[in-house]
Every structure is written in structure tokens, then in C-alpha cells.
Amino acid sequence: MKDKESIMSKINADSSQSKSRRNFFKLIGGGFLAASSLSAAGLARGQSQAQIEKASMPPIPKASGPVSPDDLKFWSFVRDQFPITRNNKIIYMNNGTMGPSPYYIQWIYFRKEEEVNFTGTYGGHDVARSRVAKFINCQDKEVALTHNVTEGINIIAQGFKMKPGDEVILTNHEHAGNAIPWYTRARRDKIVVKIAPLGRDAEETLNNIDRAITKKTRIISVPHMTCTNGQILPAKEIVKLAHSKRIPVLLDGAHPPGMFKVDVKDLDCDFYATCGHKFLLGPKGCGFLFIKEEAFDRVEPIMTGGGSDAGWDYKSGLKGWNPTAHRYDYGTQSAALYYGLMASLDFVDGIGIDNITRRDRALATKLMEGLRQIPQVEILTPWEEKSRCALVGFRLKNMPYDKFQNWLMERYLIRIRGVGEGGLNSLRVTTHIYNTFDEVELLLKAVKEAANL
């Protein structure tokens, strides 16, 4: 534990309690009444509300161009924006499950929640829809606001028009959120779920999917990046193959947004489901679904309400669906959540997605290079660079995955994720922009120790 404490001390040596952080803690620790008092004092001094807001708002790290993944000053400043890095009881390497939000995103979320409850105003969802569309390069009308990836996948899995005997292709590395919705559909409507195994590289994976296609294949639903071993699938090539046979593609995009650039127009996929709470670092409980405009008529809305319709009355009933993807989202949605989502997109854009990708890949590469030196370790993530980024999967040959996961947390305070999906019984490390190379070194030290137990 002494080594861990010294490394944590080194990691946080350049971190400082900024004015914005102090104001943030006044906001969430002292409550909104304290913030209101600060606002009143500022107004009494002749400051405008806008000036007060600007003074108390935590910063977004701004990069004017390319930033090296080894730029200690820049990445230390980025790290300093995350409350979780101030927690000396944990080194968090499980961003693939939940991405801890920085101060800026939390500030925007709480301020919007305060505004809603103070003024009674509500809305802003169309603004969020537009901001998301810009981020992934699609039309505003092709974005449905959801609460998570699973909801987005269910909209397609339960609403896509299929008949008994029709087939959907999945991989053997699915998260439950992409597998269970299709198995539910199979139980209800007698469709057939087919499995295409992942290959060791992009080419083999593409060939396996090609072999799984039959005359009965109606849709392909696969991860853009697997949750198990961090393998990036050749999504663009899969879409091209599928479209050559008039088959649409749904991509489970839980991880890529916020880790590397996602351009749905370039991918040409028909559907893309993602969430705000992983690598986008946004509020928990927000997400979005891209549906290509030409595919609207192929997906029947399954959960509907105000806004889903193109009009209705008691005489003629439903007159049709909203001509946009708004037909797929429904009911009351938190304005604060989606303002927080927009803040997360601003945070990512401020740093620069290419800078984030380089940093994430550098951290993961250091980990993989260290793991390959340990004889008792089996690395499950492909070495092919285009097939990997921030998620690293591995096994310890001498210790069950769940035992190592618990041991690691108890002895080193490092949190990672065990992977039981598909009987893999492996481990997954997901670092992000708030992590450091020193933390990776500490993890490698722990793995070496465990390998000799």
C-alpha cells in the first residue's frame, strides 16, 4: 500500500483546487441556497447574472491543435477536472461501465435542474437533438433521445418489421443489452438469432459475418466495439457488405462516442445506439439513437406518447407518426440530463476527439505492452491497431477472474471489470483521459504480483 500511496501522491502533485472547483463544491455541498446567496451578492456589486455564471463555471480544457499523449501539463489539467481523481480510496479503470463526469458537466446539469425547479420552464430537447446531430454528422430529424443504449437497441429490435423465420445476425461478444432484446423478439415472434464469431482481426470478422448471411437475413446487429475485449469491428466494411445484399445494420455504439470519432454518414449504418454515461462522460440516464431517414418506415414505434404522432383525435384516432425520429422518443424527459449531454459533447470537442483517441490508445498500448511481458497473462484484445483503442481484455491463467478482481480492489484499490459474458471469465480494463501512465504502471505491478501467487 505504501507504493500505491506514493504513486497517488505523484499523480496528484500538480493538481490544485481551482476557484471553479471551490465554487462547484459550494454549489453541491452547500446547496443551491448558497449559490443563490453568491448570486445575490454579485448582483449587489453590480455584476450581471451572466458575469456571475461565467465566474463560477468550471473550465473546459481547450486544445488549439494536436496534443501529444505524453503532454504532462495538458493531461494533468484535464485530470484535475474530475472529482474521482481526488478520491484517494480508488484508482478507477472501469470507464467502460460508467464514465465519471467532470466538474463542468455536473455544473451544467445541476444549474439546469435548478432552473427548471426555480422557473417552471421545461424543454430544450430539440436543441439537444440538433447538438447530437452535429456531433455524429446526421440530420436533426434522424436523432431520437433515449435513456441508454439498451433502450435504443430495443426500439429497433422490437419495432423492426420481421416475420417468423426471419434472421438477425449477432456476434459471440454481445452485451446483454444487444442480445436479450433480440432473443426476446425471437421468443415472441419466432424470428431466428444467428451468431457470427469474432475473428482475430478485422478481415476474419468480416468473413465470418459474410458466411452467416442467408436469404433469410433481415438485419445485422453488432457492436461497433465489443464490451468484452475492446475489439473494434470493421463497421464500415460490415455495412458495405450488408447493403450489397439489401440488409440494414444496427451498431451497438456504447463505447466509441467520446473515445474516437463517430461519423454515421461515413459509416453509412442504418441505426446507431449509444449512451452519454461512458466515454462521453455525461449524466447517467441519457443517450441517443440515430435512425437513417430512409429507415423510418421499417421500424414501428413500440413506446409512444405525446410527440410521437402526426396528430390524433377521438373521432379518427391516430393520424400517423411524427415525420422525424421524435416518433421513437416519448413522454417526459429530463431537460437537465440532455443539457448535461450537450455539455459532455462540448467537453469532448474542447479537448479534441483526435487528442482523446491518441491519449486513450497510448494508455492502453502501455498496458498491453506490459501485460505481454507476463507469462501468466493471456491478452484477448487484438494487436491490430485499427481493431483496438481504450479497452483491454486479458486473463490470468493462474487465478479466476473474479478472485483477481476482488484481490486487486482490496490490495491496490484499483477498480476494473470482470467479464462473465459468453463464458469468457476474463478481465477488462478501460482507461480514459483522467487516467495516467503511473496508474497503468501500478496495475502492471499488481498483475505481476498476482501472477506469482
C-alpha positions as CSV (number, residue, x, y, z in Angstrom):
1,M,0.0,0.0,0.0
2,K,3.0,2.3,0.6
3,D,3.8,2.1,-3.2
4,K,0.2,2.9,-4.1
5,E,0.2,6.0,-1.8
6,S,3.5,7.3,-3.2
7,I,2.2,6.9,-6.8
8,M,-1.1,8.6,-5.9
9,S,1.0,11.4,-4.4
10,K,3.0,11.7,-7.5
11,I,-0.1,11.6,-9.7
12,N,-1.8,14.4,-7.9
13,A,1.3,16.5,-7.3
14,D,0.4,19.1,-9.9
15,S,-3.3,19.1,-9.1
16,S,-4.7,22.2,-7.5
17,Q,-8.0,23.2,-6.0
18,S,-9.1,25.7,-8.6
19,K,-11.5,28.6,-7.9
20,S,-14.1,26.9,-10.2
21,R,-13.9,23.7,-8.1
22,R,-14.4,25.6,-4.9
23,N,-17.4,27.3,-6.3
24,F,-18.7,23.9,-7.5
25,F,-18.4,22.4,-4.1
26,K,-20.3,25.4,-2.7
27,L,-23.0,24.6,-5.2
28,I,-23.4,20.9,-4.5
29,G,-22.1,20.8,-0.9
30,G,-23.6,24.0,0.5
31,G,-26.8,23.6,-1.6
32,F,-28.4,25.8,-4.1
33,L,-29.3,28.3,-1.4
34,A,-25.6,29.1,-1.0
35,A,-25.3,29.5,-4.7
36,S,-28.3,31.9,-4.7
37,S,-26.6,33.9,-1.9
38,L,-23.4,34.2,-4.0
39,S,-25.6,35.4,-6.9
40,A,-27.3,37.9,-4.8
41,A,-24.0,39.3,-3.5
42,G,-22.7,39.5,-7.1
43,L,-25.8,41.4,-8.2
44,A,-25.5,43.8,-5.3
45,R,-21.9,44.6,-6.5
46,G,-23.4,45.4,-9.9
47,Q,-22.4,42.2,-11.7
48,S,-24.7,40.8,-14.3
49,Q,-26.1,37.3,-13.9
50,A,-24.1,36.3,-16.9
51,Q,-20.9,37.5,-15.3
52,I,-21.7,35.6,-12.1
53,E,-22.4,32.4,-14.0
54,K,-19.2,32.7,-16.0
55,A,-17.1,33.3,-12.9
56,S,-18.4,30.2,-11.1
57,M,-18.4,27.8,-14.1
58,P,-15.7,25.1,-14.1
59,P,-13.5,25.2,-17.2
60,I,-13.4,23.0,-20.3
61,P,-9.8,22.1,-21.2
62,K,-9.2,23.7,-24.6
63,A,-6.7,22.4,-27.1
64,S,-5.9,24.7,-30.1
65,G,-4.5,21.8,-32.1
66,P,-2.9,18.4,-31.8
67,V,-1.7,17.4,-28.2
68,S,0.8,14.7,-27.6
69,P,-0.5,11.9,-25.4
70,D,2.7,12.5,-23.3
71,D,2.0,16.2,-22.7
72,L,2.0,16.1,-18.8
73,K,0.9,19.7,-18.3
74,F,-2.2,19.4,-20.6
75,W,-3.3,16.0,-19.4
76,S,-2.7,16.9,-15.7
77,F,-5.1,19.9,-16.2
78,V,-7.6,17.6,-17.8
79,R,-7.3,15.1,-14.9
80,D,-7.8,18.0,-12.5
81,Q,-11.3,18.5,-13.8
82,F,-12.6,15.1,-12.4
83,P,-13.8,14.7,-8.8
84,I,-13.0,11.0,-9.0
85,T,-9.2,11.7,-9.2
86,R,-9.5,13.4,-5.7
87,N,-10.7,10.1,-4.2
88,N,-7.6,8.5,-2.6
89,K,-9.6,5.3,-1.9
90,I,-9.8,4.2,-5.6
91,I,-8.0,4.2,-8.9
92,Y,-10.8,4.0,-11.4
93,M,-10.2,1.9,-14.5
94,N,-13.7,0.9,-15.3
95,N,-14.8,3.8,-17.6
96,G,-16.4,1.2,-19.9
97,T,-19.1,0.7,-17.3
98,M,-19.6,4.2,-16.1
99,G,-17.6,7.3,-17.1
100,P,-17.3,9.7,-14.1
101,S,-18.4,13.2,-15.1
102,P,-16.0,16.2,-14.8
103,Y,-17.0,19.3,-12.8
104,Y,-18.1,21.2,-15.8
105,I,-20.7,18.7,-16.9
106,Q,-22.0,18.3,-13.4
107,W,-22.2,22.1,-13.0
108,I,-24.3,22.4,-16.2
109,Y,-26.6,19.6,-15.1
110,F,-27.2,21.0,-11.7
111,R,-27.7,24.5,-12.9
112,K,-30.3,23.3,-15.5
113,E,-32.1,21.3,-12.8
114,E,-32.1,24.3,-10.6
115,E,-33.5,26.5,-13.4
116,V,-36.3,24.0,-14.1
117,N,-37.4,23.9,-10.5
118,F,-37.0,27.6,-9.9
119,T,-38.8,28.9,-13.0
120,G,-41.1,26.1,-14.0
121,T,-39.6,26.2,-17.6
122,Y,-39.2,22.9,-19.4
123,G,-37.8,21.9,-22.8
124,G,-34.7,22.3,-24.8
125,H,-34.8,18.8,-26.2
126,D,-34.8,20.0,-29.8
127,V,-31.6,21.9,-29.1
128,A,-30.1,18.7,-27.7
129,R,-31.2,16.8,-30.8
130,S,-29.5,19.3,-33.0
131,R,-26.3,19.2,-31.0
132,V,-26.2,15.4,-31.1
133,A,-26.8,15.5,-34.9
134,K,-23.8,17.9,-35.4
135,F,-21.6,15.6,-33.2
136,I,-22.3,12.4,-35.2
137,N,-22.9,14.1,-38.6
138,C,-26.5,13.5,-39.4
139,Q,-29.8,15.4,-39.7
140,D,-31.6,16.7,-36.6
141,K,-34.7,14.7,-37.6
142,E,-32.7,11.4,-37.5
143,V,-32.0,11.6,-33.8
144,A,-34.2,10.1,-31.1
145,L,-33.3,11.0,-27.4
146,T,-33.1,7.9,-25.2
147,H,-32.0,7.0,-21.7
148,N,-29.3,4.4,-22.6
149,V,-28.0,2.1,-25.3
150,T,-30.4,-0.7,-24.3
151,E,-33.4,1.5,-24.9
152,G,-32.2,2.5,-28.4
153,I,-31.5,-1.1,-29.3
154,N,-35.0,-2.2,-28.1
155,I,-36.6,0.5,-30.2
156,I,-35.1,-1.3,-33.3
157,A,-35.2,-4.9,-32.0
158,Q,-38.9,-4.8,-31.1
159,G,-40.0,-2.4,-33.8
160,F,-38.1,-3.6,-36.9
161,K,-40.6,-5.3,-39.2
162,M,-39.9,-9.1,-39.3
163,K,-41.9,-12.3,-39.6
164,P,-41.4,-15.8,-38.2
165,G,-38.3,-17.4,-39.6
166,D,-36.6,-14.2,-40.5
167,E,-33.0,-14.0,-39.2
168,V,-30.9,-11.4,-37.3
169,I,-27.1,-11.8,-37.0
170,L,-25.3,-11.1,-33.7
171,T,-21.7,-11.8,-32.7
172,N,-20.4,-14.1,-29.9
173,H,-19.3,-11.0,-27.9
174,E,-22.5,-9.2,-27.3
175,H,-23.5,-7.2,-24.2
176,A,-26.8,-8.4,-22.7
177,G,-28.3,-5.1,-24.0
178,N,-27.9,-6.2,-27.6
179,A,-28.5,-9.9,-27.1
180,I,-31.6,-10.1,-24.8
181,P,-33.8,-7.7,-26.9
182,W,-33.3,-9.9,-30.0
183,Y,-33.8,-13.1,-28.0
184,T,-37.0,-11.6,-26.6
185,R,-38.2,-10.8,-30.1
186,A,-37.3,-14.4,-31.1
187,R,-39.4,-15.8,-28.2
188,R,-42.4,-13.6,-29.1
189,D,-42.3,-13.6,-32.9
190,K,-40.3,-16.7,-33.7
191,I,-37.5,-14.9,-35.5
192,V,-34.1,-16.7,-35.6
193,V,-31.0,-15.4,-33.9
194,K,-27.7,-16.4,-35.7
195,I,-24.3,-16.0,-34.2
196,A,-21.2,-14.9,-36.2
197,P,-18.0,-15.4,-34.1
198,L,-15.4,-12.6,-34.0
199,G,-12.1,-13.2,-35.8
200,R,-8.6,-12.5,-34.7
201,D,-8.6,-9.4,-36.9
202,A,-10.9,-7.2,-38.9
203,E,-10.7,-9.3,-42.1
204,E,-11.6,-12.6,-40.4
205,T,-14.5,-11.0,-38.5
206,L,-15.9,-9.6,-41.8
207,N,-15.6,-13.0,-43.4
208,N,-17.4,-14.7,-40.5
209,I,-20.3,-12.3,-40.8
210,D,-20.4,-12.8,-44.5
211,R,-20.7,-16.6,-44.0
212,A,-23.5,-16.2,-41.5
213,I,-25.7,-14.3,-44.1
214,T,-28.5,-16.3,-45.7
215,K,-31.5,-15.4,-47.8
216,K,-33.5,-15.1,-44.6
217,T,-31.2,-12.5,-43.0
218,R,-33.2,-9.3,-42.4
219,I,-30.9,-7.3,-40.2
220,I,-27.3,-7.4,-38.7
221,S,-27.0,-6.1,-35.1
222,V,-23.4,-6.0,-33.9
223,P,-21.2,-3.9,-31.6
224,H,-19.1,-1.1,-33.0
225,M,-16.7,-2.0,-30.2
226,T,-17.1,-5.1,-28.0
227,C,-17.7,-4.6,-24.3
228,T,-15.7,-7.8,-23.6
229,N,-12.2,-7.4,-25.1
230,G,-12.4,-4.0,-26.7
231,Q,-12.3,-5.2,-30.2
232,I,-13.3,-2.6,-32.8
233,L,-15.3,-4.2,-35.6
234,P,-14.8,-3.2,-39.2
235,A,-18.1,-1.4,-39.1
236,K,-17.9,0.5,-42.4
237,E,-17.0,-2.7,-44.2
238,I,-19.8,-4.7,-42.5
239,V,-22.3,-2.1,-43.6
240,K,-21.0,-2.1,-47.1
241,L,-21.2,-5.9,-47.2
242,A,-24.7,-5.9,-45.8
243,H,-26.0,-3.2,-48.0
244,S,-24.8,-5.0,-51.1
245,K,-27.3,-7.7,-50.1
246,R,-30.0,-5.1,-49.1
247,I,-29.6,-5.8,-45.4
248,P,-29.7,-2.9,-42.8
249,V,-27.2,-2.7,-39.9
250,L,-27.7,-1.6,-36.3
251,L,-24.5,-0.8,-34.5
252,D,-24.3,-1.0,-30.7
253,G,-22.2,2.1,-30.1
254,A,-22.0,2.0,-26.3
255,H,-18.2,2.8,-26.2
256,P,-16.9,4.6,-29.2
257,P,-18.5,8.1,-28.9
258,G,-16.1,10.1,-26.8
259,M,-13.2,7.7,-27.4
260,F,-12.9,8.1,-31.2
261,K,-14.7,9.9,-34.0
262,V,-18.1,8.5,-34.9
263,D,-19.5,9.8,-38.2
264,V,-22.7,7.9,-39.1
265,K,-22.8,9.4,-42.6
266,D,-19.3,7.9,-43.2
267,L,-20.2,4.6,-41.6
268,D,-23.5,4.6,-43.6
269,C,-25.1,2.4,-40.9
270,D,-28.9,2.4,-40.7
271,F,-29.1,2.6,-36.9
272,Y,-26.6,3.6,-34.2
273,A,-27.5,3.4,-30.5
274,T,-25.3,4.9,-27.8
275,C,-25.4,6.5,-24.3
276,G,-24.0,9.6,-22.6
277,H,-22.6,7.9,-19.5
278,K,-19.5,6.1,-20.7
279,F,-16.7,7.7,-22.8
280,L,-18.8,10.9,-23.3
281,L,-18.6,11.3,-19.5
282,G,-22.2,12.7,-19.4
283,P,-25.0,12.3,-16.9
284,K,-26.2,8.8,-16.1
285,G,-29.6,8.1,-17.8
286,C,-29.2,9.9,-21.2
287,G,-28.5,8.6,-24.6
288,F,-29.5,8.8,-28.2
289,L,-30.4,6.7,-31.2
290,F,-29.6,7.5,-34.8
291,I,-32.1,6.2,-37.4
292,K,-31.5,6.9,-41.0
293,E,-34.4,8.8,-42.5
294,E,-35.0,6.1,-45.2
295,A,-35.4,3.5,-42.5
296,F,-38.2,5.2,-40.6
297,D,-40.9,3.2,-42.3
298,R,-39.1,-0.1,-41.5
299,V,-39.3,0.5,-37.7
300,E,-42.7,0.6,-36.0
301,P,-42.7,2.8,-32.8
302,I,-43.2,0.5,-29.8
303,M,-43.4,3.0,-26.9
304,T,-45.4,6.1,-27.9
305,G,-46.9,9.2,-26.4
306,G,-47.1,13.0,-26.9
307,G,-44.9,14.0,-29.8
308,S,-44.8,10.5,-31.4
309,D,-47.8,11.4,-33.5
310,A,-48.7,13.5,-36.6
311,G,-52.0,14.3,-34.9
312,W,-54.9,12.5,-33.4
313,D,-58.5,13.0,-32.2
314,Y,-61.2,10.9,-30.7
315,K,-63.1,10.6,-34.0
316,S,-60.4,9.3,-36.3
317,G,-57.7,8.2,-33.8
318,L,-54.1,8.4,-34.7
319,K,-53.4,10.2,-38.0
320,G,-49.9,9.0,-38.4
321,W,-46.4,9.2,-37.0
322,N,-44.2,12.3,-36.4
323,P,-42.2,12.6,-39.6
324,T,-38.9,12.7,-37.6
325,A,-37.2,10.3,-35.2
326,H,-39.1,12.0,-32.5
327,R,-41.7,9.4,-33.1
328,Y,-39.5,7.0,-31.2
329,D,-38.9,9.0,-28.0
330,Y,-41.9,9.6,-25.7
331,G,-43.1,11.1,-22.5
332,T,-41.4,13.5,-20.1
333,Q,-37.7,13.6,-20.4
334,S,-35.3,15.4,-18.0
335,A,-34.1,18.7,-19.5
336,A,-31.1,18.7,-17.2
337,L,-30.0,15.3,-18.5
338,Y,-29.9,16.4,-22.1
339,Y,-28.3,19.8,-21.2
340,G,-25.7,17.6,-19.4
341,L,-25.3,15.6,-22.5
342,M,-24.7,18.7,-24.6
343,A,-22.1,19.8,-22.0
344,S,-20.4,16.5,-22.5
345,L,-20.2,17.0,-26.2
346,D,-18.7,20.4,-25.6
347,F,-16.2,19.0,-23.2
348,V,-15.1,16.4,-25.7
349,D,-14.9,18.9,-28.6
350,G,-12.9,21.3,-26.4
351,I,-10.1,18.7,-25.9
352,G,-10.5,17.4,-29.4
353,I,-11.6,13.9,-30.3
354,D,-8.4,13.0,-32.1
355,N,-6.4,14.1,-29.0
356,I,-8.6,11.9,-26.8
357,T,-8.1,9.0,-29.2
358,R,-4.3,9.3,-29.1
359,R,-4.3,9.5,-25.3
360,D,-6.7,6.6,-24.8
361,R,-4.8,4.4,-27.2
362,A,-1.4,5.3,-25.6
363,L,-2.6,4.3,-22.2
364,A,-4.0,1.0,-23.5
365,T,-0.9,0.3,-25.5
366,K,1.3,0.8,-22.5
367,L,-0.9,-1.7,-20.6
368,M,-0.8,-4.2,-23.4
369,E,2.9,-4.0,-23.8
370,G,3.4,-4.6,-20.1
371,L,0.9,-7.5,-20.0
372,R,2.7,-9.3,-22.8
373,Q,5.8,-9.5,-20.7
374,I,4.0,-11.5,-18.0
375,P,3.9,-15.3,-18.9
376,Q,0.8,-16.0,-16.9
377,V,-1.3,-13.4,-18.9
378,E,-3.3,-14.2,-22.0
379,I,-4.3,-11.0,-23.8
380,L,-7.7,-11.1,-25.5
381,T,-7.6,-7.7,-27.3
382,P,-6.3,-7.8,-30.9
383,W,-2.9,-6.3,-31.5
384,E,-4.1,-4.9,-34.9
385,E,-4.1,-1.1,-34.2
386,K,-7.3,-0.3,-36.1
387,S,-9.1,-3.0,-34.0
388,R,-8.4,-1.6,-30.6
389,C,-8.3,1.6,-28.5
390,A,-9.1,2.2,-24.8
391,L,-10.5,-1.2,-23.7
392,V,-8.1,-4.1,-22.9
393,G,-9.2,-7.6,-22.2
394,F,-7.0,-10.3,-20.6
395,R,-6.9,-13.4,-18.4
396,L,-4.7,-14.5,-15.6
397,K,-4.0,-18.2,-16.2
398,N,-3.4,-18.9,-12.5
399,M,-6.3,-17.1,-10.9
400,P,-10.1,-16.9,-11.5
401,Y,-11.1,-13.6,-12.9
402,D,-13.5,-12.7,-10.1
403,K,-10.9,-13.6,-7.4
404,F,-8.3,-11.3,-9.1
405,Q,-10.9,-8.5,-9.5
406,N,-11.6,-8.6,-5.7
407,W,-8.0,-9.0,-4.7
408,L,-7.0,-6.0,-6.9
409,M,-9.5,-3.8,-5.3
410,E,-8.7,-4.9,-1.8
411,R,-4.9,-4.7,-2.1
412,Y,-4.4,-1.9,-4.6
413,L,-7.7,-0.1,-4.6
414,I,-7.9,-0.4,-8.4
415,R,-11.3,-1.0,-9.9
416,I,-11.7,-2.9,-13.2
417,R,-14.4,-5.1,-14.5
418,G,-14.8,-8.9,-14.6
419,V,-16.2,-10.3,-17.9
420,G,-18.5,-13.2,-17.5
421,E,-20.3,-12.7,-20.8
422,G,-20.2,-15.7,-23.1
423,G,-18.3,-17.7,-20.5
424,L,-15.1,-15.6,-21.2
425,N,-14.3,-15.4,-17.5
426,S,-11.8,-12.6,-18.2
427,L,-10.9,-9.1,-17.1
428,R,-11.4,-5.7,-18.7
429,V,-9.5,-2.5,-18.1
430,T,-11.0,0.7,-19.5
431,T,-8.9,3.8,-19.0
432,H,-9.8,7.3,-20.2
433,I,-8.4,10.8,-20.3
434,Y,-8.3,11.3,-16.5
435,N,-6.1,8.2,-16.0
436,T,-2.2,8.3,-16.1
437,F,0.7,6.2,-17.2
438,D,1.7,5.9,-13.5
439,E,-1.7,4.3,-12.7
440,V,-1.1,1.8,-15.6
441,E,2.3,1.0,-14.1
442,L,0.7,0.3,-10.7
443,L,-1.8,-2.0,-12.4
444,L,1.0,-3.9,-14.1
445,K,2.8,-4.2,-10.8
446,A,-0.3,-5.7,-9.3
447,V,-0.8,-8.2,-12.2
448,K,2.9,-9.3,-11.9
449,E,2.4,-9.9,-8.2
450,A,-0.8,-11.9,-8.7
451,A,0.8,-13.9,-11.5
452,N,3.3,-15.2,-8.9
453,L,0.8,-16.1,-6.2
